[in-house]
Amino acid sequence: PLNPNPDSRWNTYFKDNEVLLQIDKDVRRLYPDMAFFQRPTEYPCLLILDPQNEFETLRKRVEQTTLKSQTVARNRSGVTNVRSISPLKTTSNSLSEYEVLPNGCEAHWEVVERILFIYAKLNPGIAYVQGMNEIVGPLYYTFATDPNSEWKEHAEADTFFCFTNLMAEIRDNFIKSLDDSQCGITYKMEKVYSTLKEKDVELYLKLQEQNIKPQFFAFRWLTLLLSQEFLLPDVIRIWDSLFADDKRFDFLLLVCCAMLTLIRDQLLEGDFTLNMRLLQDYPISDVHLILKKAKELQDSK
């Protein structure tokens, strides 16, 4: 019989599987409009792919889950929601959403999966929360497409290092118990509105009048560092400016304010429904214009 002790190896293994299945589900659909993450990496982990090795690959671990598979989602409260579905081994649709490469090859999304799984193992306090895949994606893409082959070869290790350092600065955004603290996401969302009030009180009052709370749009903007609002090359351009700024996440608040002020005329004229659509599907794609406006707001202090 399996050891019921919560610290037993079996219990740890099954808990890890819950995390792995959620990561696997999320990274398979990472930037679906781009073929990059489905392509094989030029530098797969040979130690793991060696047929003589005794290590179990994450791919094999997912495929060989013969117990009844579960859809697992760990939210920011730390609560793991589990919904049973049919056995993973027999649900070809879920696995073939993107074709798994033959043995001896690794897709880029599999490398990202390994980075996130190892991070979750090393940081059990936060483990993995949905959205982290959107943070690690641009980092990995930047390293893995570097024109210098030596940099490209070490993309996995470099991404893990940078992701770990970045998460040290933004991990509080993913922990619900810290929401109302000065380092929590609620405080940061309110800071967006207080900054907007200072820079454009008319627009601020309009949003307040329509009861458009920052939680409706700024939660995603701030938590995912705008990675869902723009195309990947534009996200990387925004991140260049964020990471180059000494007060990088104060600058992020100004970028969010710039995004609001650039569509102020539409927001002032629109009703609640139209304005929510604008904020949840941001209409301006010129990130240089947004960054220029954010710099103007910064200099006007």
C-alpha positions as CSV (number, residue, x, y, z in Angstrom):
1,P,0.0,0.0,0.0
2,L,1.0,3.6,-0.6
3,N,2.5,5.4,2.4
4,P,-0.3,7.8,3.7
5,N,2.3,10.0,5.3
6,P,2.1,13.5,3.7
7,D,5.9,13.6,3.5
8,S,6.2,10.3,1.9
9,R,7.9,9.9,-1.5
10,W,4.7,8.7,-3.1
11,N,2.6,11.6,-1.8
12,T,5.3,14.0,-3.0
13,Y,5.3,12.3,-6.4
14,F,1.6,12.7,-6.9
15,K,1.6,16.3,-5.6
16,D,4.4,17.1,-8.1
17,N,2.3,15.4,-10.8
18,E,-0.6,17.9,-10.1
19,V,1.8,20.8,-10.6
20,L,3.4,19.2,-13.7
21,L,0.0,18.6,-15.4
22,Q,-1.0,22.3,-14.9
23,I,2.4,23.5,-16.2
24,D,2.1,21.1,-19.2
25,K,-1.3,22.3,-20.0
26,D,-0.2,26.0,-19.9
27,V,3.1,25.8,-21.8
28,R,1.6,23.7,-24.7
29,R,-0.5,26.8,-25.6
30,L,2.2,29.4,-25.0
31,Y,2.0,32.0,-27.7
32,P,-0.2,29.9,-30.0
33,D,0.1,32.4,-32.8
34,M,3.8,31.7,-33.1
35,A,5.3,28.4,-34.3
36,F,8.5,29.0,-32.3
37,F,7.6,27.2,-29.1
38,Q,6.4,24.1,-31.1
39,R,9.7,23.8,-33.0
40,P,12.6,21.6,-31.8
41,T,15.4,23.3,-29.9
42,E,18.9,22.9,-31.4
43,Y,20.2,22.2,-27.9
44,P,18.0,19.5,-26.2
45,C,19.0,18.2,-22.8
46,L,21.2,15.3,-24.0
47,L,21.5,13.9,-20.4
48,I,17.8,13.4,-20.2
49,L,17.2,12.3,-23.8
50,D,20.0,9.6,-23.6
51,P,18.1,6.3,-23.7
52,Q,20.7,4.8,-21.4
53,N,20.0,7.2,-18.6
54,E,17.9,6.4,-15.5
55,F,16.0,9.7,-15.4
56,E,12.3,9.9,-16.2
57,T,11.6,12.7,-18.7
58,L,8.8,15.1,-17.9
59,R,7.3,14.1,-21.3
60,K,7.2,10.4,-20.3
61,R,5.9,11.3,-16.8
62,V,3.0,13.1,-18.3
63,E,2.3,10.4,-20.9
64,Q,2.5,7.6,-18.5
65,T,0.0,9.0,-16.0
66,T,-2.2,6.0,-16.2
67,L,-4.2,6.9,-13.1
68,K,-7.3,9.0,-13.8
69,S,-6.0,12.3,-15.0
70,Q,-7.2,15.5,-13.5
71,T,-7.3,19.1,-14.6
72,V,-5.4,20.9,-12.0
73,A,-5.4,24.7,-11.4
74,R,-3.5,26.3,-8.6
75,N,-4.9,29.8,-8.0
76,R,-3.3,32.7,-6.3
77,S,-4.8,31.7,-3.0
78,G,-2.7,28.6,-3.0
79,V,-5.8,26.5,-3.5
80,T,-5.5,23.6,-5.9
81,N,-8.7,23.0,-7.8
82,V,-9.0,19.5,-9.2
83,R,-11.5,18.3,-11.8
84,S,-11.5,14.7,-13.0
85,I,-11.4,14.0,-16.7
86,S,-10.8,10.8,-18.7
87,P,-7.5,9.0,-18.5
88,L,-4.7,11.1,-19.9
89,K,-3.3,8.3,-21.9
90,T,-6.5,7.9,-23.9
91,T,-7.3,11.5,-24.4
92,S,-5.4,12.0,-27.6
93,N,-6.9,15.4,-28.3
94,S,-5.4,17.0,-25.2
95,L,-1.9,15.7,-26.0
96,S,-2.1,16.2,-29.7
97,E,-3.2,19.8,-29.5
98,Y,0.4,20.2,-30.5
99,E,2.2,17.2,-31.9
100,V,4.9,15.8,-29.5
101,L,8.2,15.5,-31.2
102,P,9.9,12.1,-31.7
103,N,12.3,10.8,-29.1
104,G,15.6,12.5,-29.1
105,C,14.1,15.9,-29.8
106,E,12.7,18.5,-27.5
107,A,10.3,21.3,-28.4
108,H,11.0,24.8,-27.0
109,W,7.8,24.5,-24.9
110,E,9.3,21.4,-23.2
111,V,12.3,23.4,-22.2
112,V,10.0,26.0,-20.7
113,E,8.1,23.3,-18.9
114,R,11.3,22.0,-17.3
115,I,12.2,25.5,-16.1
116,L,8.9,26.0,-14.5
117,F,8.8,22.6,-12.9
118,I,12.2,23.0,-11.4
119,Y,11.3,26.4,-10.1
120,A,8.2,25.0,-8.5
121,K,10.2,22.3,-6.8
122,L,12.8,24.7,-5.5
123,N,10.1,27.2,-4.3
124,P,7.4,25.2,-2.7
125,G,6.0,28.2,-0.9
126,I,4.7,29.6,-4.2
127,A,5.3,26.6,-6.5
128,Y,3.5,27.2,-9.8
129,V,0.7,29.6,-10.4
130,Q,-1.0,30.2,-13.8
131,G,0.5,33.2,-15.4
132,M,4.1,32.3,-14.7
133,N,4.3,30.7,-18.1
134,E,3.6,34.1,-19.6
135,I,6.5,35.6,-17.6
136,V,9.1,33.0,-18.5
137,G,8.1,32.8,-22.2
138,P,9.5,36.2,-23.4
139,L,12.7,35.6,-21.4
140,Y,13.3,32.2,-23.0
141,Y,12.4,33.4,-26.4
142,T,15.0,36.2,-26.1
143,F,17.8,33.9,-25.1
144,A,16.9,31.0,-27.5
145,T,16.8,33.3,-30.6
146,D,20.1,35.1,-29.8
147,P,22.2,35.3,-33.0
148,N,25.2,34.3,-30.9
149,S,25.1,30.4,-30.9
150,E,27.0,30.3,-27.6
151,W,24.3,32.4,-25.9
152,K,21.6,30.3,-27.6
153,E,23.1,27.1,-26.4
154,H,22.7,28.1,-22.8
155,A,19.3,29.6,-23.1
156,E,17.7,27.2,-20.6
157,A,20.1,28.0,-17.8
158,D,20.2,31.7,-18.5
159,T,16.4,31.8,-18.6
160,F,16.1,30.0,-15.3
161,F,18.5,32.4,-13.7
162,C,16.8,35.5,-15.0
163,F,13.3,34.1,-14.3
164,T,14.3,33.3,-10.7
165,N,15.6,36.8,-10.2
166,L,12.6,38.4,-11.8
167,M,10.2,36.3,-9.7
168,A,12.1,37.4,-6.6
169,E,10.8,40.9,-7.4
170,I,7.3,40.1,-8.6
171,R,6.3,36.9,-6.8
172,D,4.1,38.9,-4.3
173,N,1.8,39.6,-7.2
174,F,1.0,35.9,-7.3
175,I,0.3,35.4,-3.6
176,K,-3.2,36.3,-2.7
177,S,-2.6,36.6,1.1
178,L,-0.3,39.6,0.3
179,D,-2.8,41.4,-1.9
180,D,-3.7,44.2,0.6
181,S,-0.1,44.7,1.8
182,Q,2.1,47.4,0.5
183,C,3.8,44.9,-1.8
184,G,0.6,43.2,-3.0
185,I,-1.2,43.6,-6.3
186,T,-4.2,45.5,-4.9
187,Y,-1.9,48.2,-3.6
188,K,-0.3,48.4,-7.1
189,M,-3.6,48.6,-8.9
190,E,-4.7,51.4,-6.6
191,K,-1.4,53.1,-7.3
192,V,-2.3,53.1,-11.1
193,Y,-5.5,55.0,-10.3
194,S,-3.8,57.4,-7.9
195,T,-1.2,58.2,-10.5
196,L,-3.9,58.7,-13.1
197,K,-5.7,61.0,-10.8
198,E,-2.6,63.1,-10.5
199,K,-1.9,63.1,-14.2
200,D,-5.4,63.3,-15.7
201,V,-8.1,63.9,-13.1
202,E,-10.9,64.2,-15.7
203,L,-10.3,60.7,-17.0
204,Y,-9.9,59.4,-13.5
205,L,-13.3,60.8,-12.4
206,K,-14.9,59.3,-15.6
207,L,-13.7,55.8,-14.7
208,Q,-14.8,56.3,-11.1
209,E,-18.2,57.4,-12.3
210,Q,-18.6,54.3,-14.4
211,N,-17.4,52.2,-11.5
212,I,-14.6,50.8,-13.7
213,K,-12.3,49.3,-11.1
214,P,-8.6,48.8,-11.8
215,Q,-9.1,45.1,-10.9
216,F,-11.1,44.8,-14.2
217,F,-8.0,45.4,-16.4
218,A,-4.9,46.4,-14.4
219,F,-4.7,43.1,-12.6
220,R,-3.6,41.4,-15.8
221,W,-1.5,44.3,-17.0
222,L,0.5,44.4,-13.8
223,T,0.7,40.7,-12.9
224,L,1.8,39.6,-16.3
225,L,3.9,42.7,-17.0
226,L,1.7,43.5,-20.1
227,S,2.8,40.2,-21.8
228,Q,-0.8,39.5,-22.8
229,E,-1.6,42.9,-24.2
230,F,0.9,43.0,-27.1
231,L,2.7,40.8,-29.6
232,L,5.8,39.2,-28.3
233,P,8.4,41.4,-30.0
234,D,6.5,44.4,-28.6
235,V,6.5,42.9,-25.1
236,I,10.2,42.4,-25.3
237,R,10.6,46.1,-26.3
238,I,8.5,47.2,-23.3
239,W,10.5,44.9,-21.0
240,D,13.7,46.5,-22.2
241,S,12.5,49.8,-20.9
242,L,11.1,48.3,-17.7
243,F,14.3,46.4,-16.8
244,A,16.5,49.3,-17.8
245,D,14.8,51.7,-15.4
246,D,16.1,51.9,-11.8
247,K,12.5,52.0,-10.5
248,R,11.3,49.5,-13.0
249,F,8.0,48.7,-11.5
250,D,7.2,52.3,-10.8
251,F,7.8,52.8,-14.5
252,L,5.3,50.0,-15.2
253,L,2.7,52.0,-13.4
254,L,3.5,55.0,-15.6
255,V,3.2,52.7,-18.7
256,C,-0.3,51.7,-17.6
257,C,-1.2,55.3,-17.0
258,A,0.1,56.2,-20.5
259,M,-2.0,53.4,-22.0
260,L,-5.1,55.0,-20.3
261,T,-4.3,58.6,-21.3
262,L,-3.6,57.6,-24.9
263,I,-7.2,56.4,-25.3
264,R,-8.7,59.1,-23.1
265,D,-11.0,60.6,-25.8
266,Q,-12.6,57.2,-26.4
267,L,-12.9,56.5,-22.7
268,L,-14.5,59.9,-22.0
269,E,-17.0,59.3,-24.8
270,G,-17.7,55.6,-24.2
271,D,-20.2,53.9,-21.9
272,F,-19.2,51.1,-19.4
273,T,-19.5,48.3,-21.9
274,L,-17.5,50.0,-24.6
275,N,-14.8,51.1,-22.2
276,M,-14.4,47.7,-20.7
277,R,-13.9,46.3,-24.2
278,L,-11.2,48.9,-24.8
279,L,-9.4,48.2,-21.6
280,Q,-9.5,44.4,-21.9
281,D,-8.5,44.4,-25.6
282,Y,-6.2,47.4,-25.8
283,P,-6.5,49.0,-29.2
284,I,-3.1,50.7,-29.6
285,S,-0.3,48.5,-30.9
286,D,2.5,51.2,-31.2
287,V,4.5,50.5,-28.1
288,H,7.0,53.2,-28.9
289,L,4.2,55.7,-28.6
290,I,3.2,54.3,-25.3
291,L,6.7,54.3,-23.9
292,K,7.2,57.9,-25.1
293,K,4.1,58.9,-23.3
294,A,5.2,57.1,-20.1
295,K,8.5,58.9,-20.2
296,E,6.7,62.2,-20.5
297,L,4.6,61.3,-17.5
298,Q,7.7,60.4,-15.6
299,D,9.5,63.6,-16.5
300,S,6.5,65.7,-15.6
301,K,6.7,64.8,-11.9
